[in-house]
């Protein structure tokens, strides 16, 4: 039951983190060309324009380590940058994160689902800790969080190296 609740919670944290804030962006989101009297779309509208830069295949060169074990990232991740925020999401849900750019860089959310189905989540104000540093054109997030799996919970260390 806890595992089923953790996934939607982590997704909600990432979605809210990505949409929060305001400011200039590097690229505007396309505007809708639908007539004013057209039926509303079922897709949620985003009020924060952002730029999107899909990474190359095979994980985009990003790295994830959980509890000392390298987790293989696959698929084309999507990275959004705008309003002082950076979000990265893999299509299979294996990794999602949100940071605030600036000095210092702040971690807003991390969600990891490992190949065994264990879920690791971090957000400020929850158990655990996470710090982010700028590393050339990318970032490094290091922290500790509680991992939830069928066999129980345990505190684990994680490291994420990524770029957009």
C-alpha positions in Angstrom: 0.0 0.0 0.0 2.8 2.5 0.9 4.5 1.8 -2.4 1.3 2.6 -4.3 1.1 5.9 -2.5 4.7 6.9 -2.8 4.7 6.9 -6.7 1.9 9.4 -7.1 3.2 11.5 -4.3 6.7 11.7 -5.9 5.1 12.6 -9.3 3.0 15.3 -7.7 6.0 16.8 -5.9 7.9 16.9 -9.2 5.0 18.4 -11.1 4.5 21.1 -8.5 8.2 21.9 -8.4 8.4 22.2 -12.1 5.5 24.6 -12.3 6.3 26.8 -9.3 8.1 30.1 -9.7 8.2 32.8 -12.3 10.7 34.7 -14.3 12.3 34.8 -17.7 12.9 31.6 -19.6 15.1 30.7 -22.5 12.3 29.7 -24.8 8.5 30.2 -24.7 6.0 27.4 -24.8 3.8 27.4 -27.8 0.5 29.1 -27.5 -2.8 27.3 -28.2 -4.3 28.0 -31.6 -7.7 26.6 -30.6 -10.7 28.9 -31.0 -12.1 30.5 -27.8 -15.3 28.5 -28.1 -13.5 25.1 -28.6 -14.0 22.4 -25.9 -11.4 22.4 -23.2 -8.6 19.9 -23.6 -8.1 17.2 -21.1 -4.4 18.0 -20.9 -3.4 20.3 -18.1 -2.2 23.7 -19.2 1.1 25.1 -18.0 1.4 28.7 -16.9 5.2 28.6 -16.8 6.9 28.6 -20.2 10.0 26.5 -20.3 12.5 25.2 -22.7 12.8 21.5 -23.4 15.9 19.7 -24.4 15.6 15.9 -24.8 18.8 14.1 -24.1 20.4 11.5 -26.3 19.5 7.8 -26.0 20.9 5.4 -23.5 20.2 7.6 -20.5 21.5 10.8 -22.0 24.9 10.4 -20.4 23.4 11.0 -17.0 24.4 8.8 -14.0 22.5 7.5 -11.0 23.9 5.6 -8.1 21.8 4.3 -5.2 23.2 2.6 -2.1 26.5 2.2 -3.9 25.0 0.5 -7.0 24.9 2.1 -10.4 21.4 2.2 -11.8 21.2 2.0 -15.6 19.1 4.9 -17.0 17.4 4.2 -20.4 15.3 6.1 -22.7 15.2 9.7 -23.8 15.0 12.0 -20.7 13.2 15.3 -21.0 14.9 18.3 -19.4 12.9 21.5 -18.8 14.6 24.8 -17.9 12.7 27.9 -17.1 11.8 30.4 -14.3 15.0 29.5 -12.5 14.2 25.8 -12.3 15.5 22.7 -13.9 13.5 19.4 -14.1 14.6 16.1 -15.5 12.3 13.2 -16.1 12.8 9.8 -17.7 9.8 8.4 -19.6 9.8 5.1 -17.6 9.6 6.9 -14.3 13.0 5.6 -13.1 14.3 9.1 -12.3 12.7 12.5 -11.9 14.1 15.5 -10.2 13.7 19.3 -9.8 16.3 21.8 -8.7 16.3 25.6 -8.4 19.2 27.3 -10.2 21.2 29.9 -8.4 23.8 30.2 -5.8 23.4 27.9 -4.0 21.6 25.4 -6.2 18.7 23.9 -4.2 17.1 20.4 -4.6 13.3 20.6 -4.7 12.5 17.0 -5.4 14.1 13.6 -6.3 12.2 10.5 -7.2 13.9 7.2 -8.1 12.3 3.8 -8.8 15.0 1.1 -9.1 14.8 -2.0 -11.3 13.6 -4.0 -8.3 10.7 -1.6 -7.7 12.0 0.1 -4.6 11.0 3.8 -4.4 13.3 6.5 -3.1 11.9 10.0 -2.7 13.3 13.3 -1.3 11.7 16.7 -1.0 12.7 19.5 1.4 11.0 19.1 4.8 10.9 15.3 4.5 13.3 12.7 6.0 16.7 12.8 4.4 18.9 15.4 2.9 20.1 16.4 -0.5 22.6 19.0 -1.9 23.2 20.0 -5.4 26.3 21.6 -7.0 26.9 23.0 -10.4 29.5 20.9 -12.3 30.5 22.5 -15.6 27.4 22.3 -17.9 25.6 20.0 -15.5 24.8 19.3 -11.8 25.6 16.7 -9.2 23.0 15.9 -6.5 24.1 13.9 -3.5 21.9 12.9 -0.6 20.4 10.4 1.7 16.7 9.3 1.7 14.5 6.5 2.8 13.9 3.7 0.2 10.6 1.9 0.4 10.3 -1.6 -1.0 8.3 -4.7 -0.5 10.8 -5.9 2.0 10.6 -2.7 4.1 12.4 0.6 4.4 16.0 1.6 4.7 18.0 4.7 4.5 20.2 4.9 1.4 22.7 7.3 -0.1 22.2 8.5 -3.7 24.2 10.4 -6.3 22.8 11.8 -9.5 25.0 13.4 -12.2 23.1 15.1 -15.0 23.0 17.8 -17.6 20.5 19.2 -20.0 
